[in-house]
Amino acid sequence: MSLFKARDWWSAALGEGEEFDQGCMCVGDVDNSGTGHDKVVVGSYMGMLRIFSPQPPKATEGAQGLADAQLLEVHLQNAIIQVELGKFVSCSDLLHLSVLHPRRLSVFSVLGTAGNVEHGDQYQIKLVYEHNLQRTACNMTYGTFGGVTGHHSLCIQSMDGMLMFFEQDSYSFGRFLPGFLLPGPLAYNPRTDSFLTVSSARQLESYKYETLAVATEAESRQDPDQPLKSGGKRLTPDWTLVLGEQALDISVPSFSHSSSFIFILGERNLYCLRDNEQIHFMKKLEFNPSCFLPYASLTDGTTNLLLGNHTNMLLVYQDVTLKWAAQLDFVPVALRVANFPDLKGAVVSLSWDGHLLCSYMGTDPSFFTTPKVDSREVDYEQADAEMRRLHKFIREASRTQDILPKGENEEDATVTACVSPHMDMPSRALIQDMDDLPVPSVTVKVTVKASSALTSARLTVAVQTPLAVTQDQFVLEPLGVGSSTAMVFSVFLNGLYPPADLGGDLTLSYSSPTEFNPKGVPHIIQRQFNLPLALVCTATSASKSSVFKITVDTNQPPVELATIFPEFAAQSEDNEGNSLAFRFLPGGGLVTVLASKTSQRYRIQSDAFEDMWLVTKELLHRVDDHFSKMGVDDFKKSFSGPLPLKDYFLSVDHHFELRVSAQKYQDLLSERAAQFRAIQRRLLTRFKDKTPAPLQNLDTLLDATYTQVMTLAEAAEENACQLEEAFVRLRSSTQLLVLLLSLWQGLTPEQSNILEATMLPLLHDTPQLGWEESCDAAVSHLLRTCLSRSPKDQATTLAQAGGPVLGLPRDTERLKKHITLLCERLAKGGRLTLASEANAQVPAQVQNLAAPGCAESIAELAGDETEEPQDATKFIKKKQPSKKIKKDKDKKVSSEPSEGAVREEPVVADQVKKKESSKEKKETRKESSKEVKKESSSSKERKERDKEAAGKETGDKKVSKKTSASKVKEKKKDPEAGEA
């Protein structure tokens, strides 16, 4: 047992469903036995009065010991608020029991009769007198009021703030406390013959008994501002002390004649005052106290306190110093110190639900002595063997420790998803119709089978926008080994446009308990499922004319469309079998699929470019499955027509325009909101002014601004919905373009994944980061690495670090040029790979470019414009003599030349052509290549090059000055010209 835990000496459970509070317990020699041993008197709010005489525990006693300890149990008719022991009967020095009920005060005498049989003594209570109260009681206190000795008087505080005084069996008088709102704790100080209470103003108030006696008679509560109706003095406190918090209890201990302290237990502080109102000390508590009890200390001038809190702790303080802390099994609401047989100074504690405990602190002395160990010589070989065995055990435990998650091959559960091949009849969609057309739904059944114990399991379902599910989260019951459970949900279309993907994701999160972690180690299992095409479209009549067309070539005869689309062929009106039309729901675009009769081709056509994606993907997937089932291993498909980049760029421009509109709406809303707040401040100033002034049409301006704010907010919300739809359509267009590029160049699945990750870096648009800048950065990275024109350009790019901050571009021209260049380089034999970045070697003449402040920009964007590296070389040569450009290079490392510089390249070339002959051009190119390698050339070659270029210095300076001036102008016009 812990040293810092209260040791149980005797305990009892008082009834069931009963409640107790701090005034429901008192200790003392209630039966006046004269033995010096205390009894415990407990009363409950249910009206049960119990008297106990705790006895030392014996091993042989069980329930019999508890029955012997209980002397009396009486059920009174009313709730018991407080019990006290004192000399409440005149002409008697015996102790009597005072019991306070809400509307009654009863005084009992407890009588014990010696038993003549083995059942023991008999106890009973006898009512001496009682008082019926006219007001509902709250608490009471007792003492020798007025200095009378030999007997005790009682003072009861009512719920409406009246103090009622009783001397034995007679009522003395009653007084109302001034400024009363709610009752507080009440205590009597016999040293000053005064009463202490804490009012609703959170201040301690002291009233002398003499002041209360001569004050106005309290027949009814009077307004303190009104004059007195009868003789007497108005009741005022003798002194007050502001506490600033509500008090839980007040205690005035009197263990010795020199003791003169008053203790107040607040909600957050413990106060100790002297009788003359002076503060002796104050202790700030770091917990929520529940009750306290001052008791005598062996050190002169100090007081010990027992303090219970809501963390089940019993603390012992000597003034402000914590001396001991003991753990209880409950929160105490009342504490007393009593003397029992064989135990002096026992701590009696009572909980709110009737747990009565007599305990002591510390521990029993231990008489156990460690036996002597026989001394023997150490066997080093045995110790080494044991050490090796322990090291092996530690290594195996650290290698296979199950605190960490297990590998994928040791999954604790199996998740399978089964999609129904037929649509639900009737539909289970949460939206029954859109545009007066029914919304179909399909059922998905998910089965989770556990191979080990699973707890806190939760299944999350995610589908692509605008698809929706009837239930996206499932909370699973704990699963045992081998058990399984099934969940069913339906998927339906919740928008007026088709999704970009018919796939869904399942995520199972659970905890698997282990030996080292009983609460469970968190795990996640992810699965995917595919939805049928019939969920978003239906069969209809074919269209002969369309705006957008793509043709897919194969090396096998075309398959009848009715064979690979049986669910749509039954609804189609075309009986020939070589054409099939799909109409997207609800009332969306029309996509027609034609299978050639004479050639091995399939044509997909539609009036919307993005609508062809889902149908094309499903067509190729079903054709592959058809020939794989027939055993054809060499089936191939390709795309030979020109890439529909212009059609694709329409989706890009539409998405970008909506993003620009969203930014404009945001700026306008911010401006109008600032204007609205400014007008409000003006109006508030006018309204607060003491001298009325005209509003000067500010109210009209406020209404107009409010109308503008609401209109802009609605327009911004509508634009956000359109932007979400445009991004879904852009995803469909991008995935169709990636598919055509893969068929056009015969890309492997790995290369197709790289291309798709490049063209679709984001799955969702955000205000901070959009698709255009992300795609531009990804495409530019490919153009500089695996699709660069030469290994030197690739190494130069890898040597450079950093890049521009991504943001909303001014237009999409740059992105379109990069995508076009990507397609051209793929057509020229470029291959997508991620290994080139790691395997590329940095040439010796480029190694110094990686140093900070010495990086040269590569002519990547110049190649994007003209695909002629010679012009870029001329441009590099001609701008070398400019000192201003050299200083700019030393200050800032640019990743590539600015667009302004690229645009000036033809101008510079023309001027050079006018001043130089064809022979000088060749020398210029040679010198330019030498200047690129200037850091690896010798000083002798540098002098010769300077001599040859001395005759052309004048013309070069003019060109350089013009180039620098034009660059400054272009940078002012285009702040993003340097972004790559």
DOGU-380554 format. One record per residue (C-alpha): residue in one letter; z, y, x. Coordinates in steps of 0.001 Angstrom, whole numbers, padded with zeros to 6 digits, always signed. Each point is the difference from the previous one (the first is absolute). Example, Ala and Ser with C-alpha at 12.3 -4.5 7.8 and 13.67 -1.06 7.14 Angstrom:
A+007800-004500+012300/S-000660+003440+001370/
This chain:
M+000000+000000+000000/S-000805+003454+001232/L+002811+002111+001339/F-001256+002966-002007/K+000158-001685-003388/A+002859+000257-002464/R+001885-003277-000022/D+000540-001406-003502/W+003631-000755-000751/W-000220-000288-003790/S-002754+000832-002490/A-000770-000311-003691/A-002927+000619-002332/L+001062+001952-003078/G-001940-001031-003071/E-003736+000213-000568/G-001883+003144-000934/E+003032+002258+000420/E-000085+003353+001800/F+002641+001774+002076/D+000474+003394+001643/Q+002339+001670+002507/G+002856+000551-002488/C+000026-003571-001316/M+002358-001437+002668/C+003525+000694+001191/V+002560-001964+002043/G+003787-000115-000166/D+003018-001974-001163/V-001070+000201-003618/D+002518-002603-001220/N+002890+001611+001934/S+000817-003282+001752/G+001655+001727+002966/T-001556-002365+002563/G-002033+002773+001613/H-003247-001809-000718/D-002759+001858-001822/K-002070-001140-002946/V-003549+001055-000718/V-000723+001501-003421/V-003663+000192-001024/G-001483+001396-003205/S-003668-000109-000996/Y-002247+002057-002229/M-000122-003015-002328/G+003729+000380-000754/M+001261-002929+002102/L+003324+000576+001789/R+000843-002462+002793/I+002985-000277+002343/F-000213-002063+003199/S+002521-001082+002579/P-002140-001184+002949/Q+001431-002959+001875/P-000840-001259+003484/P-002987-002386-000223/K+000444-003715+000377/A-002678-002534+000789/T+001035-002249-002874/E-000164+002775-002582/G-003243+000943-001700/A-000209+001282-003532/Q+003653-000927-000419/G+000965+002588+002644/L-001859+002752-001846/A+001679-000936-003275/D+003435+000134+001599/A-000739+003446+001460/Q-000914+001493-003380/L+003176+001041-001762/L-001402+001566-003136/E-003250+000633-001831/V-000027+002100-003159/H-002956+001266-001989/L+000696+003514-001212/Q-002195+001411-002728/N-001344+003023+001885/A-001602+000546+003375/I+002421+000544+002869/I-000821+003131+002008/Q+002982+000129+002354/V+003246-001856+000725/E+003056+001439+001811/L+003540-001149+000857/G+002950+002417-000271/K+003291+000895-001630/F-001452+001015-003342/V+003007-000885-002214/S+003020+002264-000232/C+003442-001399+000812/S-001608-002789+002045/D-000632-000363+003688/L-002377-002959-000444/L-003708+000188+000593/H-002219-000032-003039/L-003756-000400-000378/S-002003+002900-001421/V-003417-000893-001429/L-002500+002746-000893/H-002561-000680-002724/P-002686+002460-001161/R+002121+001071-003013/R+003412-001442+000762/L+002708-000025+002653/S+002201-003115+000030/V+003086-000759+002078/F+000988-003646+000428/S+002842-001879+001588/V-000814-003293+001719/L+002619-002688-000475/G+000232-003288+001869/T+001934-002975-001334/A+000982-002875+002239/G-001532-003241-001183/N+001976-003141-000696/V-002965-002329+000543/E-002553-000558+002743/H-002404+002581-001371/G+001984+002776+001719/D+001062+003466-001100/Q-001371+001707-003086/Y-001043+003661-000139/Q-000618+002272-002922/I-000422+003697-000640/K+001827+002072-002543/L-001189+003334-001348/V+002669+002663+000586/Y-001837+002978-001523/E-003501+001370-000405/H-001722+003307-000704/N-003137+000419-002062/L-002236+002554+001666/Q-001938+002626-001911/R-002589+000286+002773/T-001871-002587+002042/A+001794-000663+003279/C-001637-000117+003412/N+002798-000623+002534/M+003705+000604+000557/T+002625+000613+002624/Y+003794-000193+000066/G+002958+001467+001893/T+003219+001937-000216/F-001418+003058-001720/G+002161+003141+000271/G+002237-001554+002641/V+001717-002378-002429/T+001307-003072+001775/G+000742-003448-001287/H-003072-000534-002165/H-003738+000703+000016/S-002111+002047-002391/L-003681-000579-000801/C-002951+002409+000021/I-003291-001042-001643/Q-003320+001818+000490/S-002359-000165-002967/M-003780-000034+000114/D-000144+003591-001260/G+002312+001397+002670/M+003468-000038-001604/L+003132-001002+001922/M+002505-001759-002292/F+003585-000407+001261/F+002387-002726-001193/E+003703-000443+000828/Q+000854-003609-000819/D-000526-000487-003710/S-000600+003694-000885/Y-003012+002293+000320/S+000795+003191+001970/F-003049+002291-000094/G-003721+000229+000732/R-002103+002473+001972/F-003759+000483+000356/L-001340+000432+003530/P-002016+003219+000398/G-003756-000254+000603/F+000019-003718-000741/L-003254-001963-000317/L+000549-003599+001147/P+003260-001772+000923/G+000793-000744+003625/P+002663-001957+001867/L+003624+001018-000688/A+003062-000281+002256/Y+003603+001322+000073/N+001595+001478+003113/P+003796-000443-000262/R+000670+002207+003017/T-001417+003119-001642/D+000348-001173-003617/S-003689+000676-000619/F-003043-001817-001378/L-003236-000355+001946/T-003463-000517-001452/V-003618+000637+000939/S-001911+002031-002574/S-003702-000005-000856/A-000386+003007+002292/R+000623-002498+002857/Q+003197+001669+001109/L+003539-001315+000361/E+002439+001741-002380/S+003814-000049+000061/Y+002157+000762-003062/K+003809+000197+000196/Y+001929-001728-002743/E+001908+003186-000686/T-003268+001916-000432/L-001264-002630-002435/A+003230+000056-001975/V+000024+003764-000587/A-003743+000293-000677/T-001548+000370-003438/E+000477-002953-002349/A-003208-001994-000269/E-000503-000550-003673/S-003746+000487+000401/R-002324+000931+002797/Q-000474+003769+000347/D-002576+002139+001691/P+001497+001370+003229/D-001647+003367-000652/Q+001712+000427-003405/P+003531+001461-000275/L+002910-002368-000527/K+000909-000688-003626/S+003646-000702+000745/G+002567+000737+002638/G-000121-001553+003423/K-001916+000317+003229/R-003591-000944+000605/L-000256-003180+002092/T-001341+000579+003513/P+000153-002262+003069/D+002512+000820+002717/W-002607-000565+002674/T-003516-001432+000321/L-002063-001472+002822/V-003763-000353-000182/L-001093-003535+000934/G-003707+000263-000798/E-000163-003559-001313/Q+001494-002137-002712/A+003204-001873+000835/L+000410-003723-000602/D+003780-000151+000324/I+003088+002047+000958/S+003086-001471+001630/V+003363+001618+000854/P+001891-002540+002121/S+003756+000301+000448/F+001069-002714+002440/S+002418+002323+001870/H+001726+003320-000472/S-002081+001583+002751/S-003293-000987-001600/S-001687+002999-001609/F-003674-000872-000287/I-002493-000106-002858/F-003058-002276+000344/I-003239+000527-001928/L-002880-002492+000174/G-003344+001678-000605/E-003469-001428-000313/R-000791+000720+003655/N+003229+001311+001557/L+003688-000826+000316/Y+002403+002968-000217/C+003619+000238+001083/L+001935+003100-001126/R+003525+001203+000440/D+002121+000966-002966/N-000645+003671+000732/E-003798-000353-000499/Q-000827-000099+003709/I-002527-002592+001198/H+001534-002471+002430/F-003270-001834+000776/M-003315-000923-001583/K-002043-003125+000759/K-003722-000164-000759/L-000919-003488-001217/E-003285-001689+000855/F+000133-002317-003010/N+000705+000084-003733/P+003730-000605-000553/S+001306-001853-003036/C+003821+000343+000258/F+002801+000729+002447/L+003764-000400+000467/P+002291+001889+002434/Y+002942-002030+001322/A+002772+000459+002550/S-000729+000112+003712/L+002229-001073+002868/T-001000+003097+001987/D+001830+003182-000940/G-002158+002792-001364/T-002910-002280-000953/T-001051-001817-003126/N-001959-003205-000354/L-002695-000384-002622/L-001776-002956-001520/L-003526+000992-001024/G-002549-002191-001791/N-003712+000748-000217/H-003121-001274-001736/T-001048-002120+002983/N+002861-002472-000635/M+002035+001380+002896/L+003740+000651+000158/L+000743+002662+002617/V+003366+000925+001479/Y+000423+003600+001229/Q+002857+001680+001781/D-000657+003588-001029/V-003660+000381+001084/T-000119-002899+002473/L-001478-003319-001076/K+002401-002760+001049/W-001404-003100-001665/A-002870-001159-002189/A-000013-003137-002127/Q-002746-001536-002119/L+000613-000783-003662/D-002038-002072-002425/F-000203+002782-002585/V+000249+003750-000508/P+003664+000889-000646/V+000852+002475-002769/A+003775-000088+000463/L+002222-000609+003052/R+003758-000601+000217/V+002454-001214+002672/A+002621-002518-001164/N+002691-002314+001319/F-000264-003655-000988/P+001955-003086+001016/D-000902-000936+003580/L-002305+003006+000333/K+001098+003596+000369/G-002520+002829-000316/A-002782-001931-001668/V-003076+001974-001073/V-000735-000474-003711/S-003554+000902-000991/L-001771-000136-003361/S-003747+000078-000730/W-001688+001421-003073/D-000789-003496-001328/G+003525-001390+000378/H+000187-001500+003484/L+003676+000330+001010/L+000717-000654+003673/C+003124+000029+002134/S-001015+000084+003652/Y+001077+000953+003466/M-001949+001157+003049/G-000365-001613+003370/T-000054-003717+000683/D+002314-002911+000447/P+001071-000831+003573/S-001924-002866+001547/F+001932-002670+001874/F-003118-001816+001196/T-000238-000398+003773/T-003134-001040+001820/P+000441-003443+001520/K-000411-000333+003704/V-003323-001311+001192/D+000042-002709+002618/S-001376+001406+003211/R-002953-001908+001323/E-002755+000538+002505/V-003233+001536-001249/D-002996-002364-000180/Y-002834+002273+001100/E-002732-002501-000846/Q+001285-000318-003547/A+000293+003802-000294/D-003602+000414+001237/A-001230-002577-002515/E+001824+001744-002821/M-001394+003370+001132/R-003552-001398-000007/R+000538-001438-003455/L+001277+003335-001309/H-002909+001897+001585/K-002435-002388-001638/F+001672+000465-003345/I-000123+003810+000380/R-003696-000061+000914/E-000881-002164-002993/A+002060+002187-002320/S-001615+003192+001272/R-003475-001539-000203/T+000349-001466-003502/Q+002535+002418-001401/D-000595+000238-003722/I+001267+003562-000255/L-003572+001048+000826/P-002838-000670-002461/K-001855-003269+000385/G-003634-000257+000934/E-002849-000084-002464/N-000295-003755+000318/E+003562-000402-001274/E-000234+001821-003298/D+002872-000529-002372/A-002161+000261-003103/T-003544-000590-001187/V-001653+002651-002164/T-003138-000926-001940/A-001954+002169-002434/C-002256-001472-002675/V-002384+002383-001784/S-001217-001098-003416/P-003815-000480-000104/H-000157+001413-003539/M+001017+003329-001442/D+003118+000159-002154/M-000539-000495-003714/P+001428+002194-001341/S+000263+002567+002763/R+003443+000585+001515/A-000875+003432+001357/L+002573+002708-000541/I-002902+002264-001061/Q-001870-001673-002831/D-003109+002189+000097/M-001665+002793+001985/D-002710+002091-001618/D+000190-002301-003031/L-000866-003035+002159/P+002334-002970+000488/V+001626-000448+003400/P-000125-003600+001297/S+002752-001584+002075/V+000368-003123+002134/T+003155-002051+000559/V+001324-000782+003478/K+002611-002714+000494/V+002083+000132+003190/T+002039-003024+001078/V+002753+000219+002614/K+001236-003301+001423/A+002978+000134+002345/S+000363-002335+002952/S+003443+001426+000793/A+002656+002005-001807/L-001194+003488-001024/T+002092+002916-001250/S-000794+003554-001098/A-003640-000928-000554/R-002325+002662-001404/L-003749-000230-000634/T-002151+003158+000073/V-003571+000168-001323/A-002486+002657+001165/V-003597+000503-001179/Q-002641+002597+000780/T-000354+003208-001987/P-000875+000234-002930/L+001107-003568-000677/A+003492-000481-001422/V+002355-002893-000720/T+002315-000678-002906/Q+002927-000558+002397/D-000038+000894+003677/Q+003442-001252+001066/F+001878-003248-000644/V+003600-000757+000935/L+000482-003696+000701/E+003130-002043-000432/P+001407-001703+003119/L-002145-003028+000833/G+001254-003223+001495/V-001822-002393+002276/G-003056-001438-001772/S+000343+002169-003103/S-002845+002134-001312/T-000578+002758-002503/A-003071+001527-001636/M-000805+003557-001049/V-002868+001130-002205/F-001534+003454-000262/S-003294+001490-001145/V-002367+002405+001770/F-002141+002516-001880/L-002135+003083+000627/N+001832+003285-000452/G-002725+002536+000727/L-003524+001131-000813/Y-001462-001101+003350/P-000204-003337+001875/P+002369-000812+002870/A-001075-000234+003611/D+001378-003521+000376/L+000875-002824-002368/G+002692-001396+002269/G+003747+000070-000547/D+003021-000396+002262/L+003178-002016-000583/T+003105+000748+002071/L+003023-002283-000202/S+003137+001381+001622/Y+003059-002238+000220/S+003047-000858+002084/S+000569-003396+001547/P+003671-000822+000734/T+000712-001497+003406/E+003002-001260+001865/F+000359+003213+001989/N-000901+002319-002876/P+001328-001257-003352/K-001247+003091-001825/G-003558-000933+000876/V-002742+001044+002420/P-002688+002167-001668/H-003518-001472-000134/I-003338+001069-001474/I-002938-002153-001086/Q-003322+001604-000962/R-002857-001570-001934/Q-003259+001286-001475/F-001918-000881-003130/N-003459+000934-001311/L-000727+001109-003542/P-003192-000948-001890/L-002893+002437-000338/A+000119-000414-003788/L+003197+002039-000025/V-001884+003250+000678/C-003524-000601-001321/T-002013-001875-002635/A-003586-001266-000221/T-002624+002196-001653/S-003746+000504-000116/A-001743+000740+003316/S-001362+003406+000917/K-003471+000290+001570/S+000462+003374+001675/S+002914+001093+002180/V+000712+002698+002539/F+001620-002091+002769/K-001367-003343+001210/I+000881-002408+002798/T-001751-003260+000943/V+001628-003002+001689/D-002231-002558+001765/T+000923-003671+000431/N-001568-003051+001645/Q+000349-002191-003089/P-001733+000098-003393/P+001843+002256-002447/V+002518-001607-002317/E-000181+000491-003730/L+002532+002634-000943/A+001068-001988-003041/T+001151-002741+002373/I+002273+002150+002120/F+001119+002313-002853/P+000527-002438-002872/E+002625+002132-001791/F-002377+002986-000113/A-003163-001991-000731/A+001442-001096-003343/Q+000327+003650-001039/S-003321+001192+001462/E-003111+000554-002135/D-002394-000881+002842/N-001129-003616-000289/E-002191-000096+003109/G+002939-000426+002385/N-001306+002252+002782/S+001739+003189-001133/L+003515+000823-001095/A+001568+003336-000904/F+003674+000980+000221/R+001609+002847-001944/F+003307+001281+001393/L+002834+000539-002466/P+000585+002101-001928/G-003559+001268-000490/G-000537+000477+003746/G-002994-000352+002285/L-002727-002641-000277/V-000826-002286+002932/T-003030-002305-000102/V-000523-003033+002259/L-003539-001343+000425/A-000922-003257+001703/S-003588-000045+001297/K-002264-002810-001189/T-002427+000175+002913/S+002186+001034+002939/Q+003479-000864+001229/R+001558+003296-001020/Y+002647+001417-002309/R-000099+003574-001229/I+002998+001926-001279/Q-000662+003323-001716/S+002083+002522-001866/D+000213+003661-000933/A+003195+000393+002071/F+000102-000990+003650/E+003674-001053+000002/D-000377-002225-003087/M-002135-002469+001968/W+002854-000978+002323/L+001963-002436-002176/V-003130-001690-001367/T-001590-000302+003477/K+003182-001449+001480/E+000372-002514-002846/L-003692-000953+000199/L+000088-000758+003738/H+003285-001870-000351/R-001315-002249-002769/V-003310-000618+001792/D+001901-001076+003129/D+002167-002372-002067/H-003099-001410-001716/F-001802-000913+003224/S+003174-001243+001691/K+000536-002445-002865/M-003624-001144+000403/G+000629-000698+003694/V-002291+002728+001398/D+001497+001034+003334/D-002697+002395+001221/F+000048+002362-002973/K-000379+003594+001158/K-000271+003330-001725/S-001098+003374+001311/F-000867+003551-000941/S-003263+001463+001327/G-000412+003193-001958/P+001083+003446+001198/L+003675+000797-000253/P+000737+002136-003095/L+001921+002619+001968/K-001135+002886-002207/D+001260-001824-003071/Y+003255-000758+001762/F+000471+003604+001100/L-000067+001101-003651/S+003313-001808-000549/V+001379+001541+003192/D-000933+003529-001084/H+001423-000484-003493/H+003332-001206+001385/F+000144+002856+002503/E-000715+002625-002669/L+002905-001285-002084/R+002296+000158+003032/V-001015+003600+000645/S+000621+000793-003663/A+003444-001589+000188/Q+000848+002199+002994/K-001217+003109-001834/Y+002063-000874-003062/Q+003038-000473+002229/D-000481+003404+001622/L-000536+001697-003352/L+003075-001643-001461/S+002104+001145+002943/E-001301+003544-000380/R+000599+000128-003755/A+003454-001565+000349/A+000991+002641+002573/Q-001313+002684-002349/F+001946-001523-002903/R+003258+000037+001975/A-000586+003589+001120/I-000489+001142-003597/Q+003151-001864-001024/R+002003+001819+002664/R-001372+003333-001176/L+000903-000746-003604/L+003472-001218+000968/T+000589+003235+001888/R-001087+002008-003028/F+002261-001971-002335/K+003024+000373+002286/D-000458+003740+000326/K+002674+001931-001928/T-002466+002715-000948/P-002807-001504-002101/A-003446+000491+001476/P-003438-000893-001392/L-001340-003402+000996/Q-003398+001477+000896/N-001819-003046-001464/L+001810-002408+002297/D+000632-002350-002924/T-003732-000103-000781/L-000762-000685+003645/L+002615-002751+000032/D-001590-001728-003026/A-003463+000281+001519/T+001178-001417+003326/Y+001762-002860-001761/T-003192-000811-001888/Q-001947-000004+003267/V+002531-002285+001658/M-000173-002496-002857/T-003808+000098-000065/L-000203-000519+003751/A+002510-002862-000168/E-002043-001766-002678/A-003197+000534+001972/A+001662-001308+003180/E+001245-003063-001855/E-003476-000694-001388/N-001502+000493+003470/A+002529-002479+001423/C-001129-002627-002508/Q-003633+000647+000881/L+000841-000187+003706/E+001637-003390-000484/E-003086-001279-001814/A-002301+001485+002650/F+001924-001733+002789/V-000296-003366-001763/R-003748+000543-000365/L-000192+001079+003654/R+001731-003223+001023/S-002540-002003-001980/S-002888+001884+001614/T+001472-000426+003471/Q+000553-003736-000437/L-003594-000367-001244/L-001264+001894+003054/V+002071-002209+002317/L-001430-003092-001691/L-003569+001256+000421/L+000653+000844+003665/S+001389-003491+000571/L-003069-001610-001622/W-002355+002405+001783/Q+001279-000710+003520/G+001430-003494-000564/L+003551+000956+000910/T+002627-002672+000445/P+003075-000016-002273/E+002090+001553+002788/Q-002520+002794+000488/S-000186+000555-003747/N+003788+000341-000130/I-000099+002603+002790/L-002719+001937-001817/E+001895-000137-003289/A+003232+001165+001654/T-001958+002883+001560/M-001720+001115-003188/L+003069-000548-002201/P+003032+001036+002096/L+001956+000998-003128/L+000609-001830-003253/H+001456+003080-001694/D-000680+003707+000311/T+002914+002284+000802/P+000187+003815+000116/Q+000916-000147+003685/L-002641-002503+001144/G-003309-000683-001709/W-002847-002438+000411/E-002493+002408+001605/E+002029+000926+003086/S+001341-003541+000436/C-003458-001564-000212/D-001461+002637+002324/A+002658-000699+002629/A-000516-003775-000258/V-003815+000231+000209/S+000214+002416+002934/H+002270-002450+001774/L-002575-002790-000379/L-002787+002272+001202/R+001951+000722+003158/T+001187-003529+000751/C-001931-003105-000973/L-003058+001938-001298/S-000192+002500+002863/R-003327+000470+001767/S+001249-000990+003454/P+003117-001558+001560/K+000629+003292+001812/D+000353+001917-003262/Q+002292-002713-001325/A+002197+000117+003106/T+000150+003795-000178/T+001215-000211-003590/L+002648-002591+000899/A+001227+002197+002860/Q+000625+002921-002328/A+003091+000257-002204/G+000916+001949-003112/G-002215+001346-002747/P-000242+002544-002748/V+002342-000010-002980/L-001612-001512-003078/G-000481+002380-002901/L-002315+000806-002863/P-003424+000875+001534/R-002164+002897-001115/D-002864-002262-001100/T-001304-003537+000348/E-002966+000688+002279/R+001833-001194+003097/L+001107-003209-001699/K-003511-000700-001280/K-001477+000448+003485/H+002545-002364+001499/I-000600-002679-002647/T-003764+000346+000486/L+000412-000300+003758/L+002200-003074-000498/C-002765-001690-002004/E-002631+000955+002583/R+002009-001421+002892/L+000616-003199-001906/A-003758-000215-000580/K-000627+000451+003737/G+002092-003050+000859/G+003530+001368+000094/R+002707-002506-000800/L+003446+000619-001394/T+002849-001393+002052/L+003561+000952+000868/A-000046-001723+003417/S-002161+002660+001658/E+002857+002480+000058/A+002155-002309+002082/N-002804-001347+002223/A-001697+003323+000801/Q+000407+001020+003617/V+000402+003640+000938/P-002525+001027+002681/A+001282+001653+003157/Q-001628+003351-000802/V+001785+000089-003393/Q+003486-001082+001051/N+001068+003583+000763/L-000872+000985-003559/A+003157-001679-001222/A+002152+002496+001893/P+001552+002697-002196/G-002020+003215+000006/C-003022-001615+001700/A-001699-001848-002867/E-003675+000701-000618/S-001457-000249-003493/I-002686-002603-000593/A-003262+000956-001669/E+000561-002320-002938/L-000672+002584-002674/A-003041+001265+001911/G-001325-003533-000173/D+000736-000011-003698/E-002240+003024-000414/T-002987-000821+002246/E+000518-003423+001640/E-001316+001591+003275/P+002506-000163+002827/Q-002317+002034+002279/D+000582+003163-002020/A+003737-000514+000183/T-000299-000364+003776/K-001871+003288+000231/F+002616+001650-002084/I+002786-001265+002243/K-001851+001259+003070/K-000754+003434-001341/K+003518+000761-001069/Q+001599-000904+003338/P-000418+003450+001677/S+001920+001753-002804/K+003528+000684+001272/K+001278+000608-003528/I-001085-003457-001108/K+001624-001581+003071/K+003293+001721-000792/D-000178-001185-003598/K-000524-003551+001219/D+003024+000196+002268/K+002164+001245-002866/K-001132-002348-002783/V-001396-003526+000141/S-002585-000497-002709/S-001028-003461-001159/E-003635+001064-000629/P-002065+003226-000029/S+000241+002300-002997/E-002685+000182-002630/G-000726+003604+001022/A-000780-001119+003527/V-002266-002744-001306/R-001876+002441-002190/E-000575+002300+003001/E-001411-002848+002076/P-003673+000509-001090/V+000298+003772+000669/V+001255-000575+003514/A-002689-002575+000655/D-002776+002375-001138/Q+001214+002765+002285/V+000159-002388+002940/K-003508-001215-000736/K-001346+003565+000131/K+001551+000694+003393/E-000475-003366+001749/S-002923-002232+000704/S-000214-003708-000624/K+000983-000678+003610/E+003141+002092-000317/K+000931-001936-003164/K+000108-003277+001925/E+002143+001595+002692/T+002262+001416-002715/R+000526-003454-001499/K+000818-001465+003398/E+002429+002815+000740/S+001578-000441-003424/S+000679-003669+000659/K+001490+000961+003355/E+002304+002541-001657/V+001312-002632-002430/K+001059-001979+003069/K+001243+003074+001852/E+003528-001380+000455/S-001338-003056+001928/S-002679+001835+002097/S+000580+001352+003503/S+000313+003653+000962/K-003347-000148+001898/E-001947-000947-003138/R+001744+002775-001886/K-001188+002619+002549/E-003605-001234-000162/R-000006+000146-003789/D+001370+003557+000109/K-002807+001080+002375/E-002699-001450-002267/A+001481+001670-003055/A+000535+003389+001734/G-003446+001265-001013/K+000680-000712-003670/E+003499+001494-000187/T-001068+003187-001769/G-001814-001783-002831/D+002809-002537-000376/K+002615+002719-000382/K-001922+001598-002820/V-000325-003266-001815/S+003667-000837+000512/K+001130+003393-001267/K-002102-000350-003090/T+001240-003522-000551/S+003656+001073+000306/A-000481+002930-002367/S-001738-002150-002585/K+002737-002655+000290/V+002673+002573-000835/K-001962+001104-003061/E-000545-003559-001181/K+003698-000864+000458/K+000965+002915-002226/K-002372-001219-002677/D+000820-003697+000348/P+003674-000627+000915/E-000535-003770-000238/A-003119-000079+002214/G+001846-001737+002801/E+001212-002901-002104/A-001565-003362+000826/
